[in-house]
Amino acid sequence: MTKRIANRMAQISPFYVMALLQRAKELEQQGKDIIHLGIGEPDFPTPKLVAKAGMELIATGEVKYTAAAGLPQLRERIAQFYQETYGVKVAKERIFITPGASGAFLLALGASLNPDDEVLMSDPCYPCNSNFVSLFNAKTRFVPVNAASDYQLTADAIKAHWQPYTKGVLIASPSNPTGTLIKAAALQQAIAQTSALGGCFFSDEIYHGLVYDGQATTALQFSDDVFVINSFSKYFGMTGWRIGWLIVPEVFIEPVEKLAQNLFIATSTASQYAALAAFEPETILELERRRIEFSKRRDYLYQALQSLGFTLETKPEGAFYIYANCAKFTNDSFQFARDLLETVGVAVTPGKDFGNHAENHYIRFAYTTSIERMAVAIARIHDFIGRL
C-alpha cells in the first residue's frame, strides 16, 4: 500500500507542534488546565466590523464565486493600503486574493519553480514554506543564521550559497520563529543581489503591522520584480477566515491567474467581503489597541524568560514570538517541550520545527495569551526547571 504514496511526501516534514497541540487538547479533555504558548494564533476575536460584514453577505444567500484573482474592490483597497502605509503604488492587476498566505505561497512558487530548482531560506524559518517548495519537486537550501544578522539572510550570504540551480530567495520579516526584522538597507541589498543573480525574490510579510520597535519595510519599496506574500490572519486577526493576498511581478499576472483558476477557483466570498471591513478606521483603531497589548506582552515575557535563565540573543521587534535558547536546561528541546506539557501543562514549540541549526537548543514561545495567563505559565516553568 505504501507504494501508492507519492515520493515527494518523503520530503515533507511534519509540523511537530501540531502533535503537541493534539496532546494538549487531550489533556484539556481530561480536565487539566493547559496554557498555550505554542501555536501562533492570537487570542483576540475577529474584529466586530469584520465579522458583521461577513455575516451580512452570508445572510443574503448570494454567496457565489468571485473572479479567481479576487473581488475587484478588495484588490483596489489593498492597493490603496500600500499607498497609504508604504507610499508604494501597486496596480490592482498584480494583487491576487488567496486562501490564506498558504494559498499565496502555492501560487508564487507554483508559477516560478521547476523540478530540482532551489530556494534559499534562513535556518531557522517557518517550516511550511520549505514544504511548499518540496511540493513542486524543488529543493530548499537552508542557510544557518544567528543574532549577528538578526536571524536574516544577507546579500553576502545569498551570494555565497547561490548555486547554478538556485532559483530564488525567501525572506520573512518580521520572521517566524524569531520575531526579528530585516533592516531596510539589508533588504534592499538582498533584493539587488538576487536580481543580479537572475533569481526570484519572495518576501513573506504576513506579520507586517505587528511591529513594536522600528518599522517594517515592504520589498515593494525597492523593486516591482518581487513576490510579496501577506495575510489577514495575523495583524487583522482573521486566522480562521483563511484569506491572504499575493502581489506578483507584472510578467507573472497571467500565469498566476491561470494557476489560481485551477487550484482554488476563488477564495471564500464571505471572507473577501469580511476583509473589506478590515480596513475601516474603527477596525484599525481596535487592531492598534491590540498591537499595543502585544507589545506589553512581549516585554513581560521577554523579561520573565530572562529571569528564569533562558538565553535571549535578540529582542523580537515584531510578530508575537520569542525564540529562546534553552541549552542551560536541556540538549533536547523537543523532549523538554513534551515534558513541560505533561508535567506542568504549558505548551510551547520546539526548535526542531524551524530547521536544523542548533534546533535542540531552542524553544519558541508565543505571547498570544494574556499577561495574567503567562504569569501562571512562568510560575509553572519555574517549578519545572527546579525539578531538572
C-alpha positions in Angstrom: 0.0 0.0 0.0 2.8 2.4 0.8 3.9 2.2 -2.9 0.9 4.4 -3.7 2.2 7.3 -1.7 4.0 9.9 -3.8 7.7 10.0 -3.5 7.6 13.8 -2.8 5.9 13.0 0.5 9.2 11.8 1.9 10.4 15.3 1.6 7.5 16.9 3.5 8.5 17.3 7.2 5.8 17.0 9.9 4.8 20.1 12.0 5.8 18.8 15.4 4.0 21.4 17.3 0.7 20.0 16.0 1.4 16.7 17.7 2.0 18.7 20.9 -1.2 20.6 20.4 -3.2 17.4 19.9 -1.8 16.1 23.2 -2.6 19.4 24.9 -6.2 19.1 23.7 -6.3 15.5 25.1 -5.1 16.7 28.4 -7.7 19.5 28.4 -10.4 17.0 27.8 -9.2 15.1 30.9 -9.8 18.3 32.9 -6.2 19.6 33.0 -5.5 23.3 32.7 -3.2 23.9 29.7 -1.6 27.3 29.0 -0.9 27.7 25.2 2.3 29.4 24.3 2.9 27.3 21.3 0.5 28.0 18.4 0.8 31.3 16.5 -2.9 32.3 16.8 -3.9 35.4 18.7 -6.4 35.0 21.4 -8.4 38.1 20.3 -11.7 37.5 18.4 -12.4 38.6 14.9 -12.9 42.4 14.9 -16.6 43.2 15.1 -17.0 45.1 11.8 -15.2 42.3 10.0 -17.5 39.6 11.4 -20.5 41.7 10.7 -19.6 42.2 7.1 -19.0 38.5 6.6 -22.3 37.6 8.2 -24.2 40.2 6.2 -23.0 38.7 3.0 -23.9 35.2 4.1 -27.4 36.3 5.2 -28.2 37.4 1.6 -27.7 33.9 0.4 -25.8 35.2 -2.6 -22.5 33.6 -1.8 -21.2 33.0 -5.3 -17.8 32.5 -6.8 -15.7 35.6 -7.3 -13.1 36.0 -10.0 -10.1 33.8 -9.4 -8.0 36.9 -8.7 -10.5 38.1 -6.1 -13.1 40.8 -5.5 -12.1 43.9 -7.6 -13.0 46.2 -4.7 -10.8 44.3 -2.3 -7.8 44.3 -4.6 -8.3 48.0 -5.0 -8.5 48.5 -1.3 -5.2 46.6 -0.8 -3.6 48.7 -3.4 -4.8 51.8 -1.5 -3.4 50.3 1.7 0.1 50.0 0.2 -0.1 53.7 -1.0 -1.2 54.8 2.5 1.1 52.7 4.5 4.3 52.5 2.5 4.0 55.2 -0.2 4.1 52.5 -2.9 1.9 52.3 -5.9 0.7 48.8 -6.9 -1.5 48.1 -9.8 -4.5 46.1 -8.6 -4.0 43.7 -11.5 -0.8 42.5 -9.7 -2.8 41.7 -6.5 -4.4 38.2 -6.0 -6.7 37.3 -3.1 -5.8 33.9 -1.8 -6.9 31.2 0.7 -4.6 32.4 3.4 -0.9 33.1 3.0 -0.5 29.4 2.2 -2.5 29.9 -1.0 -0.3 32.8 -1.9 2.8 30.7 -1.5 1.4 27.9 -3.6 0.7 30.4 -6.4 4.1 32.2 -6.2 6.1 29.0 -6.0 4.0 27.1 -8.4 4.3 29.7 -11.1 8.1 30.2 -10.7 9.7 26.8 -9.7 10.7 23.9 -11.9 11.6 20.5 -10.5 15.1 20.5 -8.9 15.2 24.3 -8.6 16.4 25.5 -5.3 15.2 28.3 -2.9 17.4 29.8 -0.3 15.9 30.2 3.2 17.2 31.1 6.6 17.6 28.4 9.2 15.6 28.8 11.5 12.5 29.6 9.4 8.8 28.7 9.2 8.7 25.0 8.2 5.7 25.0 5.9 7.5 27.3 3.4 10.1 24.7 2.6 7.4 22.1 2.4 5.6 24.2 -0.2 8.9 24.1 -2.2 9.1 20.3 -1.9 5.5 20.0 -3.1 6.7 21.3 -6.5 9.6 18.9 -6.5 12.0 21.7 -5.9 14.5 22.0 -3.0 15.3 24.2 -0.1 18.9 25.2 0.8 18.9 26.2 4.4 21.4 28.9 5.3 22.3 29.0 9.1 21.7 32.4 10.5 22.2 33.9 14.0 21.6 37.0 16.0 24.5 38.8 14.3 22.3 39.2 11.2 19.0 39.5 13.1 18.4 35.9 12.0 18.0 37.2 8.5 19.7 36.3 5.2 22.2 38.9 4.0 23.3 39.8 0.4 26.6 38.2 1.2 25.0 35.0 2.4 22.9 34.9 -0.7 25.9 35.3 -3.0 27.9 32.7 -1.0 25.2 30.0 -1.1 24.0 30.6 -4.6 24.3 27.6 -6.9 23.7 27.1 -10.7 20.3 25.5 -9.9 19.3 28.2 -7.3 16.1 29.9 -8.5 15.2 32.2 -5.7 15.4 33.6 -2.1 12.7 33.8 0.6 13.0 36.3 3.4 10.4 36.7 6.1 10.3 39.9 8.1 9.1 40.0 10.8 10.2 36.4 11.0 8.8 33.3 12.5 10.1 32.0 14.9 12.5 34.8 15.9 10.3 37.9 15.5 13.2 39.9 14.0 13.0 42.5 11.2 15.4 42.8 8.3 16.7 46.3 8.1 15.7 48.4 5.1 19.2 48.6 3.7 19.8 44.9 4.1 16.5 44.1 2.4 17.4 46.3 -0.5 20.8 44.7 -0.8 19.3 41.2 -0.7 16.8 42.0 -3.4 19.5 43.6 -5.6 21.8 40.6 -5.1 19.0 38.1 -6.0 18.1 40.2 -9.1 21.8 40.3 -10.2 21.9 36.5 -10.0 18.8 36.2 -12.1 16.6 34.8 -9.3 13.1 35.3 -7.9 12.7 37.2 -4.6 9.9 36.1 -2.3 9.0 38.4 0.6 7.0 36.9 3.4 5.3 40.0 5.1 2.5 38.2 6.9 3.4 39.8 10.3 3.5 43.4 8.9 1.5 45.6 11.3 2.6 43.6 14.3 5.8 45.6 14.8 6.9 47.2 18.1 10.4 48.6 17.5 11.4 50.2 14.3 9.3 49.9 11.2 8.7 47.1 8.7 9.7 47.7 5.1 8.0 46.1 2.2 10.1 44.7 -0.6 7.9 46.7 -3.0 9.7 49.9 -1.8 12.8 48.7 -3.6 11.5 46.7 -6.6 8.4 45.7 -8.6 10.1 42.5 -9.6 9.3 40.7 -6.4 6.6 38.4 -5.0 5.0 39.7 -1.8 3.0 37.4 0.4 0.7 38.8 3.1 -2.3 37.7 5.1 -5.3 38.9 7.0 -4.6 36.3 9.7 -2.1 37.9 12.0 -2.4 41.7 12.3 -6.0 41.7 11.1 -7.0 38.8 13.4 -8.7 36.7 10.8 -7.0 33.3 11.1 -10.0 31.0 10.6 -11.3 33.1 7.7 -8.4 31.8 5.6 -7.7 34.8 3.4 -4.5 36.4 2.3 -3.0 38.1 -0.7 -0.1 37.8 -3.2 1.5 40.6 -5.2 3.4 39.5 -8.3 5.7 40.9 -10.9 3.8 42.1 -13.9 5.1 39.3 -16.1 3.6 36.8 -13.7 0.0 38.1 -13.8 -1.3 35.8 -16.5 0.4 32.6 -15.3 -0.6 33.2 -11.7 -4.2 33.9 -12.6 -4.3 30.7 -14.6 -2.9 28.7 -11.7 -5.4 30.3 -9.3 -8.3 29.4 -11.5 -7.2 25.7 -11.4 -6.1 25.4 -7.8 -8.8 27.4 -6.0 -11.4 28.7 -8.4 -11.7 31.5 -5.9 -11.1 32.4 -2.3 -14.1 32.3 0.1 -16.5 35.0 -1.0 -17.7 35.7 2.6 -14.1 36.1 3.8 -13.4 38.6 1.0 -16.4 40.8 1.9 -15.4 40.5 5.6 -11.8 41.5 4.7 -13.1 44.8 3.2 -14.1 45.8 6.7 -10.6 45.1 8.0 -9.5 48.5 6.6 -12.3 50.5 8.2 -11.0 53.2 10.6 -12.9 51.7 13.5 -11.3 48.3 12.8 -7.8 49.8 12.5 -8.2 51.5 15.9 -9.1 48.2 17.5 -6.1 46.5 15.8 -3.8 49.2 17.0 -5.0 48.7 20.6 -4.2 45.0 20.2 -0.8 45.8 18.8 0.0 47.8 21.9 -1.2 44.9 24.1 1.1 42.5 22.2 4.0 44.9 22.8 3.3 44.8 26.6 3.1 41.0 26.4 6.4 40.8 24.6 8.1 43.0 27.2 6.7 40.9 30.1 7.5 37.5 28.6 11.0 38.7 27.5 11.9 39.8 31.0 10.3 36.8 32.6 12.1 34.2 30.4 15.4 36.0 31.1 14.8 35.8 34.9 14.2 32.1 34.5 17.6 31.6 32.9 16.8 31.3 29.2 19.3 33.0 26.9 17.6 35.5 24.7 20.0 36.6 21.9 17.7 39.2 20.3 14.7 41.1 21.5 11.9 40.5 18.9 10.8 43.6 17.1 7.6 42.1 15.6 5.3 39.1 15.3 4.4 37.5 18.6 7.2 35.1 19.3 10.3 34.8 21.4 13.0 32.3 20.3 14.7 31.3 23.5 17.9 29.3 23.9 17.3 26.6 26.5 20.7 24.9 26.3 21.2 25.7 30.0 18.4 23.2 30.8 18.5 20.6 28.0 20.2 19.3 24.9 16.8 18.1 23.6 14.3 20.9 23.3 11.6 18.6 21.8 11.8 16.4 24.9 11.8 19.5 27.0 8.7 20.7 25.4 6.9 17.4 25.8 7.9 17.1 29.4 6.9 20.7 30.1 3.4 20.0 28.7 2.9 16.7 30.5 4.4 17.8 33.8 3.1 21.4 34.3 0.6 22.0 31.5 2.5 24.6 29.4 2.5 24.2 25.6 5.5 25.6 23.7 7.0 24.9 20.3 10.4 23.0 20.0 13.2 24.3 17.8 13.1 21.3 15.5 10.0 22.7 13.9 12.1 25.5 12.4 15.1 23.9 10.9 18.4 22.1 11.7 20.6 24.9 13.0 21.1 24.2 16.8 17.4 23.2 16.9 17.8 21.1 20.0 18.8 24.3 22.0 15.8 26.4 21.2 12.1 26.9 22.2 9.6 29.2 20.6 7.3 31.0 23.0 4.2 32.7 21.6 2.8 35.6 23.6 -0.7 35.1 22.2 -2.4 34.8 25.6 -2.9 37.4 28.4 -0.1 38.5 30.7 -2.1 37.0 33.6 -2.1 33.6 32.0 1.6 34.0 31.0 2.4 34.8 34.6 0.9 31.5 35.7 2.9 29.7 32.9 6.1 31.4 34.1 5.5 30.1 37.6 4.9 26.6 36.3 8.0 26.7 34.2 10.0 27.9 37.2 8.7 24.8 39.1 9.5 22.5 36.2 13.1 23.8 35.8 13.6 23.4 39.5 13.0 19.7 39.2 15.6 19.1 36.4 
